[in-house]
């Protein structure tokens, strides 16, 4: 349908007069990401620069949000540790993942220490969920359980306890 006096197109007048939203500021973009879940400083920087924000502007926005308490690497690390422990990951895996987020060894150690975790219990629970009761005489099943635990970042001491190979 064309409008009288129009150019003959099918566009309604409301579509022509519709205004576009202004481009969000780097701070607004970062805050939008942080309202969904915790992010590390490195992760926020990567996401903002990937969306066309200049690196210096991204850093300034993150500094502003960190000063206001919206972004905190310590809180991010503790949240990630809780999430990964609940999913059945061991300390080696979690330590490596936190390292990819640009957190230092001290931050990683304090995040792991902040959550009082019995790693043996986590390993036993994971094996129980995946394999049920593992018979000490069932070498193939014990090996599969051990492989799973090692891939998930548990140490050999945890593997021995969880698979009944004490």
KOLGU-331462 format. One line per 3 residues: number of its first residue (from 1); their letters; for each residue x, y, z of C-alpha. Coordinates in nm, 4 decimals. Each point is the difference from the previous one (the first is absolute). Layout:
N
NUM) A) X Y Z; ...
***
This chain:
166
1) XXX) 0.0000 0.0000 0.0000; 0.1410 0.3373 -0.0965; -0.0686 0.3264 0.1696
4) XXX) -0.1158 0.3067 -0.1868; 0.2886 0.2290 -0.0668; 0.2494 -0.2720 0.0899
7) XXX) 0.2774 -0.1429 -0.2087; -0.2013 -0.3077 -0.0877; 0.1655 -0.2249 0.2583
10) XXX) -0.1782 -0.2322 0.2415; 0.1392 0.1650 0.3128; -0.2550 0.1388 0.2432
13) XXX) 0.0456 0.3440 0.1457; 0.0580 -0.1387 0.3480; 0.2953 -0.2059 -0.1252
16) XXX) 0.1512 0.3092 -0.1638; -0.0330 0.2148 0.3079; 0.1145 -0.2683 0.2435
19) XXX) 0.3092 0.1149 0.1798; 0.2929 -0.2232 0.0645; 0.1267 -0.0398 0.3519
22) XXX) 0.3249 0.1776 0.0669; 0.3066 -0.2219 0.0051; 0.0638 -0.1162 0.3595
25) XXX) 0.3118 0.1281 0.1706; 0.2810 -0.2417 0.0859; -0.1054 0.0197 0.3657
28) XXX) -0.3603 -0.0854 -0.0897; 0.1159 -0.2935 -0.2115; 0.2213 -0.1331 0.2783
31) XXX) -0.2765 0.0428 0.2559; -0.2372 -0.1894 -0.2274; 0.2444 -0.2907 -0.0048
34) XXX) 0.0509 0.0121 0.3760; -0.3723 -0.0094 0.0736; -0.0185 -0.3424 -0.1631
37) XXX) 0.2937 -0.1590 0.1884; 0.3375 0.0769 0.1545; 0.2837 0.0711 -0.2441
40) XXX) 0.3727 0.0373 0.0538; 0.1697 0.3229 -0.0997; 0.1776 -0.1786 -0.2869
43) XXX) -0.3233 -0.1582 -0.1244; -0.1879 0.3325 0.0071; 0.2814 0.1721 -0.1884
46) XXX) -0.0026 -0.2718 -0.2664; -0.3774 0.0162 -0.0419; -0.0108 0.3788 -0.0187
49) XXX) 0.2843 0.0292 -0.2500; -0.1641 -0.2748 -0.2042; -0.3057 0.2229 -0.0229
52) XXX) 0.1952 0.2928 -0.1377; 0.0900 0.1851 0.3203; 0.3513 0.1402 0.0076
55) XXX) 0.2320 -0.1722 0.2489; 0.0596 0.3180 0.2038; -0.3751 0.0726 0.0180
58) XXX) -0.0671 -0.3580 0.1085; 0.2623 0.0254 0.2755; -0.1464 0.3306 0.1205
61) XXX) -0.3514 -0.1465 0.0076; 0.1169 -0.3059 0.1931; 0.1926 0.2189 0.2463
64) XXX) -0.3169 0.2029 0.0596; -0.2079 -0.3125 0.0597; 0.2664 -0.1558 0.2234
67) XXX) 0.0112 0.3161 0.2122; -0.3794 -0.0160 0.0346; 0.0168 -0.3669 0.1025
70) XXX) -0.1603 -0.1437 -0.3150; 0.3118 -0.1811 -0.1206; 0.2230 -0.1886 0.2394
73) XXX) 0.2521 -0.2654 -0.1071; -0.0041 -0.1558 0.3478; -0.3784 -0.0397 -0.0069
76) XXX) 0.0212 -0.1351 -0.3558; 0.2614 -0.2567 0.1036; -0.2032 -0.1194 0.2985
79) XXX) -0.3110 -0.0290 -0.2164; 0.1850 -0.2018 -0.2615; 0.1478 -0.2306 0.2651
82) XXX) -0.3458 -0.0671 0.1498; -0.1430 -0.0692 -0.3446; 0.2775 -0.2370 -0.1055
85) XXX) 0.0029 -0.1902 0.3293; -0.3753 -0.0524 -0.0341; 0.0609 -0.1326 -0.3525
88) XXX) 0.2609 -0.2506 0.1213; 0.3270 0.1659 -0.1001; 0.3183 -0.0343 0.2016
91) XXX) 0.2498 0.2552 0.1240; 0.2384 -0.0412 -0.2953; -0.2712 0.0757 -0.2566
94) XXX) -0.1333 0.2956 0.1995; 0.3487 0.1438 0.0548; 0.0699 -0.0192 -0.3747
97) XXX) -0.3335 0.1572 -0.0924; 0.0496 0.2875 0.2427; 0.3439 0.0533 -0.1523
100) XXX) -0.1558 0.0470 -0.3436; -0.1992 0.2896 0.1443; 0.3161 0.1890 0.0817
103) XXX) -0.0115 -0.0563 0.3743; 0.3280 -0.0284 0.1832; 0.1117 -0.2979 0.2047
106) XXX) -0.0860 0.1783 0.3261; -0.3550 0.0745 -0.1162; -0.0461 -0.3573 -0.1161
109) XXX) 0.1299 -0.1425 0.3286; -0.2203 0.2271 0.2095; -0.3084 -0.0842 -0.2099
112) XXX) 0.0628 -0.3721 0.0443; 0.0638 0.0473 0.3726; -0.3098 0.2186 0.0477
115) XXX) -0.2231 -0.2937 -0.0791; 0.0538 -0.2778 0.2524; -0.0038 -0.3001 -0.2337
118) XXX) 0.0676 -0.3632 0.0781; 0.1477 -0.0987 -0.3361; -0.0132 -0.3676 0.0874
121) XXX) -0.3737 0.0303 0.0584; -0.0480 0.1817 -0.3330; 0.1978 -0.2719 -0.1810
124) XXX) -0.1925 -0.2825 0.1706; -0.3313 0.1700 -0.0827; 0.0978 0.0395 -0.3671
127) XXX) 0.1006 -0.3664 -0.0312; -0.3204 -0.1052 0.1765; -0.2161 0.2065 -0.2357
130) XXX) 0.1744 -0.1228 -0.3139; 0.0827 -0.3604 0.0824; -0.1941 -0.0979 0.3095
133) XXX) 0.1852 -0.2245 0.2423; 0.3375 -0.0920 -0.1477; 0.1077 -0.3493 0.0942
136) XXX) 0.3715 -0.0056 0.0906; 0.0342 -0.3133 -0.2140; -0.1450 0.1688 -0.3112
139) XXX) 0.3235 0.1369 -0.1450; -0.1535 0.1363 -0.3219; -0.2671 0.1994 0.1841
142) XXX) 0.2518 0.1291 0.2540; 0.2249 0.1127 -0.2869; -0.2887 0.1840 -0.1668
145) XXX) -0.0858 0.1706 0.3283; 0.3657 0.0917 0.0541; 0.0269 0.1436 -0.3528
148) XXX) -0.3102 0.2114 0.0591; 0.1356 0.1359 0.3270; 0.3394 0.0800 -0.1510
151) XXX) -0.1626 0.1800 -0.2947; -0.2082 0.1979 0.2485; 0.3077 0.1237 0.1862
154) XXX) 0.0183 -0.2297 0.3001; 0.3323 -0.1282 0.1300; 0.1060 -0.3623 0.0403
157) XXX) -0.0754 0.0029 0.3730; -0.3613 0.0935 -0.0780; -0.0154 -0.2639 -0.2727
160) XXX) 0.1178 -0.2760 0.2334; -0.2561 0.0890 0.2645; -0.2900 0.0442 -0.2437
163) XXX) 0.0621 -0.3217 -0.1920; 0.0651 -0.2156 0.3033; 0.3654 -0.0508 -0.0828
166) X) 0.1201 0.1277 0.3381
***
